[in-house]
Amino acid sequence: MSGHCCSHETVFDGTSTAFRRALIAVIAINAALFLIEMTAGQLAGSKALQADALDFAGDTATYAISLLVIGRPLLWRARAAFLKGLSLAAMGLWVLASTAWQVLVLGVPSAGVMSVVGLLALAANVASVLILMRWRDGDANVRSVWLCSRNDAIGNVAVIGAAALVFATGTAWPDLAVATLMAGLFLSSAVQIVRRSLSEMAEGTSADGAGHRHARTQP
């Protein structure tokens, strides 16, 4: 699911009332779940829950930025997507670092809290994915919204699976393994977003340059 389009094709840029309303809805969902899941992750000592909560925070910021740049020139939208790609990469690196620390501490998370909160987060993410499904293909700005929603849903399924394995084994390793896999997912999505945004920035810069040259030649 690379999402790459020919540069000459017209792709959806987010300029519709329905898409704006969808973004506002998922902003509210993700902000609420970040607070719930981060608190639960701290109480349960679960790195997987905390990693997923961090993804909720990143998504909230991503959706807010996407909302702000709707209707702006391509170069603006591409720059916003580029920054979101970098922030997603930073989250992936943070998860890897915190997971390594957890390995040294060797704490065992609470499987019960992981399961309950994981199910709640999964329900919220499925709702977000369904809301955004019709706009999963678009420019880098719109595409980044879809990728973050997809990451959430995958992450929640993984957290629930980790909870079952933590309960079965009595060790923290399943939780740590899931957190590491989620970090890899963040980094992979970041690469997709950054690559596409760089391509669109180049396209937007060329378009702006052509526009300025045209304006200077006008009498």
PyMOL commands that place a pseudoatom at each C-alpha (Angstrom):
pseudoatom trace, name=CA, resn=MET, resi=1, chain=A, elem=C, hetatm=0, pos=[0.000, 0.000, 0.000]
pseudoatom trace, name=CA, resn=SER, resi=2, chain=A, elem=C, hetatm=0, pos=[2.521, 2.567, -1.146]
pseudoatom trace, name=CA, resn=GLY, resi=3, chain=A, elem=C, hetatm=0, pos=[0.021, 5.287, -2.027]
pseudoatom trace, name=CA, resn=HIS, resi=4, chain=A, elem=C, hetatm=0, pos=[2.264, 6.755, -4.737]
pseudoatom trace, name=CA, resn=CYS, resi=5, chain=A, elem=C, hetatm=0, pos=[0.526, 8.500, -7.626]
pseudoatom trace, name=CA, resn=CYS, resi=6, chain=A, elem=C, hetatm=0, pos=[1.740, 9.888, -10.884]
pseudoatom trace, name=CA, resn=SER, resi=7, chain=A, elem=C, hetatm=0, pos=[2.639, 13.542, -10.405]
pseudoatom trace, name=CA, resn=HIS, resi=8, chain=A, elem=C, hetatm=0, pos=[0.326, 14.484, -13.279]
pseudoatom trace, name=CA, resn=GLU, resi=9, chain=A, elem=C, hetatm=0, pos=[-2.740, 12.928, -11.673]
pseudoatom trace, name=CA, resn=THR, resi=10, chain=A, elem=C, hetatm=0, pos=[-5.130, 15.009, -9.601]
pseudoatom trace, name=CA, resn=VAL, resi=11, chain=A, elem=C, hetatm=0, pos=[-5.194, 13.733, -6.022]
pseudoatom trace, name=CA, resn=PHE, resi=12, chain=A, elem=C, hetatm=0, pos=[-7.532, 14.707, -3.217]
pseudoatom trace, name=CA, resn=ASP, resi=13, chain=A, elem=C, hetatm=0, pos=[-6.075, 17.612, -1.194]
pseudoatom trace, name=CA, resn=GLY, resi=14, chain=A, elem=C, hetatm=0, pos=[-8.574, 17.588, 1.693]
pseudoatom trace, name=CA, resn=THR, resi=15, chain=A, elem=C, hetatm=0, pos=[-10.651, 20.555, 0.558]
pseudoatom trace, name=CA, resn=SER, resi=16, chain=A, elem=C, hetatm=0, pos=[-14.120, 19.304, 1.430]
pseudoatom trace, name=CA, resn=THR, resi=17, chain=A, elem=C, hetatm=0, pos=[-16.484, 20.001, 4.321]
pseudoatom trace, name=CA, resn=ALA, resi=18, chain=A, elem=C, hetatm=0, pos=[-16.947, 16.275, 4.952]
pseudoatom trace, name=CA, resn=PHE, resi=19, chain=A, elem=C, hetatm=0, pos=[-13.208, 15.695, 5.327]
pseudoatom trace, name=CA, resn=ARG, resi=20, chain=A, elem=C, hetatm=0, pos=[-12.862, 18.652, 7.721]
pseudoatom trace, name=CA, resn=ARG, resi=21, chain=A, elem=C, hetatm=0, pos=[-15.651, 17.254, 9.886]
pseudoatom trace, name=CA, resn=ALA, resi=22, chain=A, elem=C, hetatm=0, pos=[-14.042, 13.817, 9.841]
pseudoatom trace, name=CA, resn=LEU, resi=23, chain=A, elem=C, hetatm=0, pos=[-10.741, 15.308, 11.024]
pseudoatom trace, name=CA, resn=ILE, resi=24, chain=A, elem=C, hetatm=0, pos=[-12.418, 17.172, 13.886]
pseudoatom trace, name=CA, resn=ALA, resi=25, chain=A, elem=C, hetatm=0, pos=[-14.095, 13.935, 14.996]
pseudoatom trace, name=CA, resn=VAL, resi=26, chain=A, elem=C, hetatm=0, pos=[-10.886, 11.899, 15.005]
pseudoatom trace, name=CA, resn=ILE, resi=27, chain=A, elem=C, hetatm=0, pos=[-8.960, 14.703, 16.740]
pseudoatom trace, name=CA, resn=ALA, resi=28, chain=A, elem=C, hetatm=0, pos=[-11.388, 14.454, 19.662]
pseudoatom trace, name=CA, resn=ILE, resi=29, chain=A, elem=C, hetatm=0, pos=[-11.227, 10.631, 19.700]
pseudoatom trace, name=CA, resn=ASN, resi=30, chain=A, elem=C, hetatm=0, pos=[-7.425, 10.503, 19.642]
pseudoatom trace, name=CA, resn=ALA, resi=31, chain=A, elem=C, hetatm=0, pos=[-6.915, 13.211, 22.271]
pseudoatom trace, name=CA, resn=ALA, resi=32, chain=A, elem=C, hetatm=0, pos=[-9.210, 11.399, 24.700]
pseudoatom trace, name=CA, resn=LEU, resi=33, chain=A, elem=C, hetatm=0, pos=[-7.576, 8.021, 24.119]
pseudoatom trace, name=CA, resn=PHE, resi=34, chain=A, elem=C, hetatm=0, pos=[-4.079, 9.467, 24.571]
pseudoatom trace, name=CA, resn=LEU, resi=35, chain=A, elem=C, hetatm=0, pos=[-4.955, 10.622, 28.087]
pseudoatom trace, name=CA, resn=ILE, resi=36, chain=A, elem=C, hetatm=0, pos=[-6.656, 7.336, 28.985]
pseudoatom trace, name=CA, resn=GLU, resi=37, chain=A, elem=C, hetatm=0, pos=[-4.006, 5.035, 27.541]
pseudoatom trace, name=CA, resn=MET, resi=38, chain=A, elem=C, hetatm=0, pos=[-0.951, 6.924, 28.796]
pseudoatom trace, name=CA, resn=THR, resi=39, chain=A, elem=C, hetatm=0, pos=[-2.385, 6.955, 32.334]
pseudoatom trace, name=CA, resn=ALA, resi=40, chain=A, elem=C, hetatm=0, pos=[-3.201, 3.252, 32.138]
pseudoatom trace, name=CA, resn=GLY, resi=41, chain=A, elem=C, hetatm=0, pos=[0.217, 2.461, 30.673]
pseudoatom trace, name=CA, resn=GLN, resi=42, chain=A, elem=C, hetatm=0, pos=[1.934, 4.202, 33.564]
pseudoatom trace, name=CA, resn=LEU, resi=43, chain=A, elem=C, hetatm=0, pos=[-0.218, 2.407, 36.146]
pseudoatom trace, name=CA, resn=ALA, resi=44, chain=A, elem=C, hetatm=0, pos=[0.224, -0.994, 34.465]
pseudoatom trace, name=CA, resn=GLY, resi=45, chain=A, elem=C, hetatm=0, pos=[3.922, -0.523, 33.729]
pseudoatom trace, name=CA, resn=SER, resi=46, chain=A, elem=C, hetatm=0, pos=[3.277, -1.409, 30.068]
pseudoatom trace, name=CA, resn=LYS, resi=47, chain=A, elem=C, hetatm=0, pos=[5.619, -0.036, 27.415]
pseudoatom trace, name=CA, resn=ALA, resi=48, chain=A, elem=C, hetatm=0, pos=[3.311, -1.290, 24.670]
pseudoatom trace, name=CA, resn=LEU, resi=49, chain=A, elem=C, hetatm=0, pos=[0.411, 0.740, 26.092]
pseudoatom trace, name=CA, resn=GLN, resi=50, chain=A, elem=C, hetatm=0, pos=[2.620, 3.801, 26.479]
pseudoatom trace, name=CA, resn=ALA, resi=51, chain=A, elem=C, hetatm=0, pos=[3.903, 3.405, 22.917]
pseudoatom trace, name=CA, resn=ASP, resi=52, chain=A, elem=C, hetatm=0, pos=[0.333, 3.187, 21.647]
pseudoatom trace, name=CA, resn=ALA, resi=53, chain=A, elem=C, hetatm=0, pos=[-0.652, 6.220, 23.744]
pseudoatom trace, name=CA, resn=LEU, resi=54, chain=A, elem=C, hetatm=0, pos=[2.215, 8.159, 22.204]
pseudoatom trace, name=CA, resn=ASP, resi=55, chain=A, elem=C, hetatm=0, pos=[0.899, 7.220, 18.791]
pseudoatom trace, name=CA, resn=PHE, resi=56, chain=A, elem=C, hetatm=0, pos=[-2.482, 8.684, 19.815]
pseudoatom trace, name=CA, resn=ALA, resi=57, chain=A, elem=C, hetatm=0, pos=[-0.727, 11.929, 20.766]
pseudoatom trace, name=CA, resn=GLY, resi=58, chain=A, elem=C, hetatm=0, pos=[1.098, 11.993, 17.448]
pseudoatom trace, name=CA, resn=ASP, resi=59, chain=A, elem=C, hetatm=0, pos=[-2.132, 11.371, 15.589]
pseudoatom trace, name=CA, resn=THR, resi=60, chain=A, elem=C, hetatm=0, pos=[-3.882, 14.200, 17.435]
pseudoatom trace, name=CA, resn=ALA, resi=61, chain=A, elem=C, hetatm=0, pos=[-1.128, 16.596, 16.373]
pseudoatom trace, name=CA, resn=THR, resi=62, chain=A, elem=C, hetatm=0, pos=[-1.090, 15.158, 12.846]
pseudoatom trace, name=CA, resn=TYR, resi=63, chain=A, elem=C, hetatm=0, pos=[-4.820, 15.635, 12.373]
pseudoatom trace, name=CA, resn=ALA, resi=64, chain=A, elem=C, hetatm=0, pos=[-4.683, 19.172, 13.787]
pseudoatom trace, name=CA, resn=ILE, resi=65, chain=A, elem=C, hetatm=0, pos=[-1.862, 20.163, 11.430]
pseudoatom trace, name=CA, resn=SER, resi=66, chain=A, elem=C, hetatm=0, pos=[-3.675, 18.526, 8.509]
pseudoatom trace, name=CA, resn=LEU, resi=67, chain=A, elem=C, hetatm=0, pos=[-6.774, 20.546, 9.331]
pseudoatom trace, name=CA, resn=LEU, resi=68, chain=A, elem=C, hetatm=0, pos=[-4.814, 23.809, 9.463]
pseudoatom trace, name=CA, resn=VAL, resi=69, chain=A, elem=C, hetatm=0, pos=[-3.140, 23.400, 6.061]
pseudoatom trace, name=CA, resn=ILE, resi=70, chain=A, elem=C, hetatm=0, pos=[-6.215, 22.303, 4.096]
pseudoatom trace, name=CA, resn=GLY, resi=71, chain=A, elem=C, hetatm=0, pos=[-6.672, 24.634, 1.150]
pseudoatom trace, name=CA, resn=ARG, resi=72, chain=A, elem=C, hetatm=0, pos=[-3.089, 25.928, 1.339]
pseudoatom trace, name=CA, resn=PRO, resi=73, chain=A, elem=C, hetatm=0, pos=[-0.739, 25.664, -1.671]
pseudoatom trace, name=CA, resn=LEU, resi=74, chain=A, elem=C, hetatm=0, pos=[0.879, 22.276, -2.356]
pseudoatom trace, name=CA, resn=LEU, resi=75, chain=A, elem=C, hetatm=0, pos=[4.218, 23.441, -0.938]
pseudoatom trace, name=CA, resn=TRP, resi=76, chain=A, elem=C, hetatm=0, pos=[2.606, 24.276, 2.425]
pseudoatom trace, name=CA, resn=ARG, resi=77, chain=A, elem=C, hetatm=0, pos=[0.810, 20.941, 2.606]
pseudoatom trace, name=CA, resn=ALA, resi=78, chain=A, elem=C, hetatm=0, pos=[3.964, 19.033, 1.641]
pseudoatom trace, name=CA, resn=ARG, resi=79, chain=A, elem=C, hetatm=0, pos=[6.031, 20.833, 4.280]
pseudoatom trace, name=CA, resn=ALA, resi=80, chain=A, elem=C, hetatm=0, pos=[3.432, 20.013, 6.926]
pseudoatom trace, name=CA, resn=ALA, resi=81, chain=A, elem=C, hetatm=0, pos=[3.484, 16.344, 5.898]
pseudoatom trace, name=CA, resn=PHE, resi=82, chain=A, elem=C, hetatm=0, pos=[7.298, 16.368, 6.023]
pseudoatom trace, name=CA, resn=LEU, resi=83, chain=A, elem=C, hetatm=0, pos=[7.259, 17.646, 9.609]
pseudoatom trace, name=CA, resn=LYS, resi=84, chain=A, elem=C, hetatm=0, pos=[4.688, 15.005, 10.541]
pseudoatom trace, name=CA, resn=GLY, resi=85, chain=A, elem=C, hetatm=0, pos=[6.909, 12.323, 9.021]
pseudoatom trace, name=CA, resn=LEU, resi=86, chain=A, elem=C, hetatm=0, pos=[9.848, 13.511, 11.104]
pseudoatom trace, name=CA, resn=SER, resi=87, chain=A, elem=C, hetatm=0, pos=[7.726, 13.564, 14.272]
pseudoatom trace, name=CA, resn=LEU, resi=88, chain=A, elem=C, hetatm=0, pos=[6.556, 10.015, 13.575]
pseudoatom trace, name=CA, resn=ALA, resi=89, chain=A, elem=C, hetatm=0, pos=[10.173, 8.914, 13.184]
pseudoatom trace, name=CA, resn=ALA, resi=90, chain=A, elem=C, hetatm=0, pos=[11.033, 10.609, 16.477]
pseudoatom trace, name=CA, resn=MET, resi=91, chain=A, elem=C, hetatm=0, pos=[8.235, 8.688, 18.197]
pseudoatom trace, name=CA, resn=GLY, resi=92, chain=A, elem=C, hetatm=0, pos=[9.558, 5.431, 16.794]
pseudoatom trace, name=CA, resn=LEU, resi=93, chain=A, elem=C, hetatm=0, pos=[13.032, 6.169, 18.132]
pseudoatom trace, name=CA, resn=TRP, resi=94, chain=A, elem=C, hetatm=0, pos=[11.599, 7.137, 21.531]
pseudoatom trace, name=CA, resn=VAL, resi=95, chain=A, elem=C, hetatm=0, pos=[9.735, 3.833, 21.748]
pseudoatom trace, name=CA, resn=LEU, resi=96, chain=A, elem=C, hetatm=0, pos=[12.916, 1.908, 20.907]
pseudoatom trace, name=CA, resn=ALA, resi=97, chain=A, elem=C, hetatm=0, pos=[14.887, 3.791, 23.574]
pseudoatom trace, name=CA, resn=SER, resi=98, chain=A, elem=C, hetatm=0, pos=[12.236, 3.364, 26.272]
pseudoatom trace, name=CA, resn=THR, resi=99, chain=A, elem=C, hetatm=0, pos=[11.852, -0.313, 25.407]
pseudoatom trace, name=CA, resn=ALA, resi=100, chain=A, elem=C, hetatm=0, pos=[15.595, -0.846, 25.852]
pseudoatom trace, name=CA, resn=TRP, resi=101, chain=A, elem=C, hetatm=0, pos=[15.350, 0.820, 29.257]
pseudoatom trace, name=CA, resn=GLN, resi=102, chain=A, elem=C, hetatm=0, pos=[12.446, -1.452, 30.217]
pseudoatom trace, name=CA, resn=VAL, resi=103, chain=A, elem=C, hetatm=0, pos=[14.562, -4.498, 29.327]
pseudoatom trace, name=CA, resn=LEU, resi=104, chain=A, elem=C, hetatm=0, pos=[17.173, -3.328, 31.821]
pseudoatom trace, name=CA, resn=VAL, resi=105, chain=A, elem=C, hetatm=0, pos=[14.565, -2.686, 34.524]
pseudoatom trace, name=CA, resn=LEU, resi=106, chain=A, elem=C, hetatm=0, pos=[12.786, -6.021, 33.803]
pseudoatom trace, name=CA, resn=GLY, resi=107, chain=A, elem=C, hetatm=0, pos=[9.378, -4.957, 35.089]
pseudoatom trace, name=CA, resn=VAL, resi=108, chain=A, elem=C, hetatm=0, pos=[6.353, -7.146, 34.254]
pseudoatom trace, name=CA, resn=PRO, resi=109, chain=A, elem=C, hetatm=0, pos=[3.275, -5.147, 33.144]
pseudoatom trace, name=CA, resn=SER, resi=110, chain=A, elem=C, hetatm=0, pos=[-0.303, -5.798, 34.234]
pseudoatom trace, name=CA, resn=ALA, resi=111, chain=A, elem=C, hetatm=0, pos=[-1.930, -8.009, 31.601]
pseudoatom trace, name=CA, resn=GLY, resi=112, chain=A, elem=C, hetatm=0, pos=[-5.444, -7.175, 32.824]
pseudoatom trace, name=CA, resn=VAL, resi=113, chain=A, elem=C, hetatm=0, pos=[-5.056, -3.421, 32.384]
pseudoatom trace, name=CA, resn=MET, resi=114, chain=A, elem=C, hetatm=0, pos=[-3.362, -3.948, 29.014]
pseudoatom trace, name=CA, resn=SER, resi=115, chain=A, elem=C, hetatm=0, pos=[-6.319, -6.026, 27.792]
pseudoatom trace, name=CA, resn=VAL, resi=116, chain=A, elem=C, hetatm=0, pos=[-9.085, -3.665, 28.936]
pseudoatom trace, name=CA, resn=VAL, resi=117, chain=A, elem=C, hetatm=0, pos=[-7.423, -0.489, 27.698]
pseudoatom trace, name=CA, resn=GLY, resi=118, chain=A, elem=C, hetatm=0, pos=[-6.282, -2.197, 24.507]
pseudoatom trace, name=CA, resn=LEU, resi=119, chain=A, elem=C, hetatm=0, pos=[-9.855, -3.153, 23.668]
pseudoatom trace, name=CA, resn=LEU, resi=120, chain=A, elem=C, hetatm=0, pos=[-11.076, 0.391, 24.365]
pseudoatom trace, name=CA, resn=ALA, resi=121, chain=A, elem=C, hetatm=0, pos=[-8.359, 1.857, 22.179]
pseudoatom trace, name=CA, resn=LEU, resi=122, chain=A, elem=C, hetatm=0, pos=[-9.080, -0.656, 19.416]
pseudoatom trace, name=CA, resn=ALA, resi=123, chain=A, elem=C, hetatm=0, pos=[-12.750, 0.386, 19.370]
pseudoatom trace, name=CA, resn=ALA, resi=124, chain=A, elem=C, hetatm=0, pos=[-11.747, 4.053, 19.094]
pseudoatom trace, name=CA, resn=ASN, resi=125, chain=A, elem=C, hetatm=0, pos=[-9.288, 3.349, 16.305]
pseudoatom trace, name=CA, resn=VAL, resi=126, chain=A, elem=C, hetatm=0, pos=[-11.690, 1.221, 14.301]
pseudoatom trace, name=CA, resn=ALA, resi=127, chain=A, elem=C, hetatm=0, pos=[-14.142, 4.134, 14.491]
pseudoatom trace, name=CA, resn=SER, resi=128, chain=A, elem=C, hetatm=0, pos=[-11.439, 6.531, 13.246]
pseudoatom trace, name=CA, resn=VAL, resi=129, chain=A, elem=C, hetatm=0, pos=[-10.437, 4.184, 10.418]
pseudoatom trace, name=CA, resn=LEU, resi=130, chain=A, elem=C, hetatm=0, pos=[-14.039, 3.840, 9.272]
pseudoatom trace, name=CA, resn=ILE, resi=131, chain=A, elem=C, hetatm=0, pos=[-14.531, 7.621, 9.383]
pseudoatom trace, name=CA, resn=LEU, resi=132, chain=A, elem=C, hetatm=0, pos=[-11.418, 8.206, 7.258]
pseudoatom trace, name=CA, resn=MET, resi=133, chain=A, elem=C, hetatm=0, pos=[-11.686, 5.175, 4.953]
pseudoatom trace, name=CA, resn=ARG, resi=134, chain=A, elem=C, hetatm=0, pos=[-13.009, 7.089, 1.934]
pseudoatom trace, name=CA, resn=TRP, resi=135, chain=A, elem=C, hetatm=0, pos=[-10.044, 9.511, 2.062]
pseudoatom trace, name=CA, resn=ARG, resi=136, chain=A, elem=C, hetatm=0, pos=[-7.209, 6.998, 2.435]
pseudoatom trace, name=CA, resn=ASP, resi=137, chain=A, elem=C, hetatm=0, pos=[-5.732, 7.991, -0.964]
pseudoatom trace, name=CA, resn=GLY, resi=138, chain=A, elem=C, hetatm=0, pos=[-4.714, 11.611, -1.436]
pseudoatom trace, name=CA, resn=ASP, resi=139, chain=A, elem=C, hetatm=0, pos=[-1.770, 13.966, -1.251]
pseudoatom trace, name=CA, resn=ALA, resi=140, chain=A, elem=C, hetatm=0, pos=[0.960, 13.578, 1.382]
pseudoatom trace, name=CA, resn=ASN, resi=141, chain=A, elem=C, hetatm=0, pos=[-1.036, 15.569, 3.915]
pseudoatom trace, name=CA, resn=VAL, resi=142, chain=A, elem=C, hetatm=0, pos=[-4.182, 13.449, 3.527]
pseudoatom trace, name=CA, resn=ARG, resi=143, chain=A, elem=C, hetatm=0, pos=[-2.166, 10.245, 3.216]
pseudoatom trace, name=CA, resn=SER, resi=144, chain=A, elem=C, hetatm=0, pos=[-0.397, 10.863, 6.528]
pseudoatom trace, name=CA, resn=VAL, resi=145, chain=A, elem=C, hetatm=0, pos=[-3.768, 10.963, 8.282]
pseudoatom trace, name=CA, resn=TRP, resi=146, chain=A, elem=C, hetatm=0, pos=[-4.697, 7.551, 6.917]
pseudoatom trace, name=CA, resn=LEU, resi=147, chain=A, elem=C, hetatm=0, pos=[-1.348, 5.989, 7.782]
pseudoatom trace, name=CA, resn=CYS, resi=148, chain=A, elem=C, hetatm=0, pos=[-1.552, 7.176, 11.384]
pseudoatom trace, name=CA, resn=SER, resi=149, chain=A, elem=C, hetatm=0, pos=[-5.063, 5.751, 11.743]
pseudoatom trace, name=CA, resn=ARG, resi=150, chain=A, elem=C, hetatm=0, pos=[-3.964, 2.446, 10.274]
pseudoatom trace, name=CA, resn=ASN, resi=151, chain=A, elem=C, hetatm=0, pos=[-0.986, 2.316, 12.626]
pseudoatom trace, name=CA, resn=ASP, resi=152, chain=A, elem=C, hetatm=0, pos=[-3.284, 2.799, 15.611]
pseudoatom trace, name=CA, resn=ALA, resi=153, chain=A, elem=C, hetatm=0, pos=[-5.564, -0.066, 14.673]
pseudoatom trace, name=CA, resn=ILE, resi=154, chain=A, elem=C, hetatm=0, pos=[-2.648, -2.437, 14.045]
pseudoatom trace, name=CA, resn=GLY, resi=155, chain=A, elem=C, hetatm=0, pos=[-0.986, -1.335, 17.270]
pseudoatom trace, name=CA, resn=ASN, resi=156, chain=A, elem=C, hetatm=0, pos=[-4.059, -1.997, 19.369]
pseudoatom trace, name=CA, resn=VAL, resi=157, chain=A, elem=C, hetatm=0, pos=[-4.458, -5.522, 18.026]
pseudoatom trace, name=CA, resn=ALA, resi=158, chain=A, elem=C, hetatm=0, pos=[-0.791, -6.097, 18.854]
pseudoatom trace, name=CA, resn=VAL, resi=159, chain=A, elem=C, hetatm=0, pos=[-1.205, -4.729, 22.399]
pseudoatom trace, name=CA, resn=ILE, resi=160, chain=A, elem=C, hetatm=0, pos=[-4.108, -7.098, 23.060]
pseudoatom trace, name=CA, resn=GLY, resi=161, chain=A, elem=C, hetatm=0, pos=[-2.029, -10.005, 21.797]
pseudoatom trace, name=CA, resn=ALA, resi=162, chain=A, elem=C, hetatm=0, pos=[0.876, -8.925, 23.985]
pseudoatom trace, name=CA, resn=ALA, resi=163, chain=A, elem=C, hetatm=0, pos=[-1.407, -8.814, 27.016]
pseudoatom trace, name=CA, resn=ALA, resi=164, chain=A, elem=C, hetatm=0, pos=[-2.425, -12.434, 26.444]
pseudoatom trace, name=CA, resn=LEU, resi=165, chain=A, elem=C, hetatm=0, pos=[1.201, -13.503, 26.122]
pseudoatom trace, name=CA, resn=VAL, resi=166, chain=A, elem=C, hetatm=0, pos=[2.258, -11.535, 29.213]
pseudoatom trace, name=CA, resn=PHE, resi=167, chain=A, elem=C, hetatm=0, pos=[-0.467, -13.332, 31.179]
pseudoatom trace, name=CA, resn=ALA, resi=168, chain=A, elem=C, hetatm=0, pos=[0.544, -16.730, 29.774]
pseudoatom trace, name=CA, resn=THR, resi=169, chain=A, elem=C, hetatm=0, pos=[4.286, -16.348, 30.276]
pseudoatom trace, name=CA, resn=GLY, resi=170, chain=A, elem=C, hetatm=0, pos=[4.442, -14.115, 33.325]
pseudoatom trace, name=CA, resn=THR, resi=171, chain=A, elem=C, hetatm=0, pos=[7.229, -12.098, 31.670]
pseudoatom trace, name=CA, resn=ALA, resi=172, chain=A, elem=C, hetatm=0, pos=[7.546, -8.655, 30.118]
pseudoatom trace, name=CA, resn=TRP, resi=173, chain=A, elem=C, hetatm=0, pos=[9.084, -9.896, 26.869]
pseudoatom trace, name=CA, resn=PRO, resi=174, chain=A, elem=C, hetatm=0, pos=[5.855, -10.054, 24.810]
pseudoatom trace, name=CA, resn=ASP, resi=175, chain=A, elem=C, hetatm=0, pos=[5.096, -6.436, 25.788]
pseudoatom trace, name=CA, resn=LEU, resi=176, chain=A, elem=C, hetatm=0, pos=[8.601, -5.356, 24.845]
pseudoatom trace, name=CA, resn=ALA, resi=177, chain=A, elem=C, hetatm=0, pos=[8.477, -7.242, 21.537]
pseudoatom trace, name=CA, resn=VAL, resi=178, chain=A, elem=C, hetatm=0, pos=[5.210, -5.528, 20.569]
pseudoatom trace, name=CA, resn=ALA, resi=179, chain=A, elem=C, hetatm=0, pos=[6.582, -2.116, 21.509]
pseudoatom trace, name=CA, resn=THR, resi=180, chain=A, elem=C, hetatm=0, pos=[9.603, -2.762, 19.275]
pseudoatom trace, name=CA, resn=LEU, resi=181, chain=A, elem=C, hetatm=0, pos=[7.416, -3.864, 16.352]
pseudoatom trace, name=CA, resn=MET, resi=182, chain=A, elem=C, hetatm=0, pos=[5.284, -0.738, 16.761]
pseudoatom trace, name=CA, resn=ALA, resi=183, chain=A, elem=C, hetatm=0, pos=[8.420, 1.402, 16.699]
pseudoatom trace, name=CA, resn=GLY, resi=184, chain=A, elem=C, hetatm=0, pos=[9.317, -0.231, 13.390]
pseudoatom trace, name=CA, resn=LEU, resi=185, chain=A, elem=C, hetatm=0, pos=[5.829, 0.527, 12.065]
pseudoatom trace, name=CA, resn=PHE, resi=186, chain=A, elem=C, hetatm=0, pos=[6.210, 4.196, 13.049]
pseudoatom trace, name=CA, resn=LEU, resi=187, chain=A, elem=C, hetatm=0, pos=[9.557, 4.418, 11.264]
pseudoatom trace, name=CA, resn=SER, resi=188, chain=A, elem=C, hetatm=0, pos=[8.232, 2.690, 8.137]
pseudoatom trace, name=CA, resn=SER, resi=189, chain=A, elem=C, hetatm=0, pos=[5.267, 5.075, 7.924]
pseudoatom trace, name=CA, resn=ALA, resi=190, chain=A, elem=C, hetatm=0, pos=[7.578, 8.026, 8.534]
pseudoatom trace, name=CA, resn=VAL, resi=191, chain=A, elem=C, hetatm=0, pos=[9.703, 7.003, 5.543]
pseudoatom trace, name=CA, resn=GLN, resi=192, chain=A, elem=C, hetatm=0, pos=[6.602, 6.795, 3.309]
pseudoatom trace, name=CA, resn=ILE, resi=193, chain=A, elem=C, hetatm=0, pos=[5.361, 10.221, 4.404]
pseudoatom trace, name=CA, resn=VAL, resi=194, chain=A, elem=C, hetatm=0, pos=[8.770, 11.919, 4.116]
pseudoatom trace, name=CA, resn=ARG, resi=195, chain=A, elem=C, hetatm=0, pos=[9.443, 10.483, 0.648]
pseudoatom trace, name=CA, resn=ARG, resi=196, chain=A, elem=C, hetatm=0, pos=[6.106, 11.622, -0.711]
pseudoatom trace, name=CA, resn=SER, resi=197, chain=A, elem=C, hetatm=0, pos=[6.291, 15.033, 0.953]
pseudoatom trace, name=CA, resn=LEU, resi=198, chain=A, elem=C, hetatm=0, pos=[9.770, 15.634, -0.515]
pseudoatom trace, name=CA, resn=SER, resi=199, chain=A, elem=C, hetatm=0, pos=[8.423, 14.809, -3.972]
pseudoatom trace, name=CA, resn=GLU, resi=200, chain=A, elem=C, hetatm=0, pos=[5.489, 17.179, -3.479]
pseudoatom trace, name=CA, resn=MET, resi=201, chain=A, elem=C, hetatm=0, pos=[7.750, 19.915, -2.090]
pseudoatom trace, name=CA, resn=ALA, resi=202, chain=A, elem=C, hetatm=0, pos=[9.844, 19.701, -5.243]
pseudoatom trace, name=CA, resn=GLU, resi=203, chain=A, elem=C, hetatm=0, pos=[6.687, 19.863, -7.343]
pseudoatom trace, name=CA, resn=GLY, resi=204, chain=A, elem=C, hetatm=0, pos=[5.332, 22.775, -5.332]
pseudoatom trace, name=CA, resn=THR, resi=205, chain=A, elem=C, hetatm=0, pos=[8.610, 24.690, -5.541]
pseudoatom trace, name=CA, resn=SER, resi=206, chain=A, elem=C, hetatm=0, pos=[8.692, 24.237, -9.317]
pseudoatom trace, name=CA, resn=ALA, resi=207, chain=A, elem=C, hetatm=0, pos=[5.098, 25.414, -9.601]
pseudoatom trace, name=CA, resn=ASP, resi=208, chain=A, elem=C, hetatm=0, pos=[5.799, 28.496, -7.482]
pseudoatom trace, name=CA, resn=GLY, resi=209, chain=A, elem=C, hetatm=0, pos=[8.913, 29.302, -9.512]
pseudoatom trace, name=CA, resn=ALA, resi=210, chain=A, elem=C, hetatm=0, pos=[6.987, 28.999, -12.761]
pseudoatom trace, name=CA, resn=GLY, resi=211, chain=A, elem=C, hetatm=0, pos=[4.272, 31.232, -11.367]
pseudoatom trace, name=CA, resn=HIS, resi=212, chain=A, elem=C, hetatm=0, pos=[6.748, 33.931, -10.349]
pseudoatom trace, name=CA, resn=ARG, resi=213, chain=A, elem=C, hetatm=0, pos=[8.456, 33.825, -13.754]
pseudoatom trace, name=CA, resn=HIS, resi=214, chain=A, elem=C, hetatm=0, pos=[5.073, 34.127, -15.463]
pseudoatom trace, name=CA, resn=ALA, resi=215, chain=A, elem=C, hetatm=0, pos=[4.149, 37.096, -13.274]
pseudoatom trace, name=CA, resn=ARG, resi=216, chain=A, elem=C, hetatm=0, pos=[7.395, 38.909, -14.134]
pseudoatom trace, name=CA, resn=THR, resi=217, chain=A, elem=C, hetatm=0, pos=[6.763, 38.521, -17.877]
pseudoatom trace, name=CA, resn=GLN, resi=218, chain=A, elem=C, hetatm=0, pos=[3.298, 40.079, -17.669]
pseudoatom trace, name=CA, resn=PRO, resi=219, chain=A, elem=C, hetatm=0, pos=[3.107, 43.701, -18.914]
for i in range(1, 219): cmd.bond("trace and resi %d" % i, "trace and resi %d" % (i + 1))
show_as sticks, trace
zoom trace
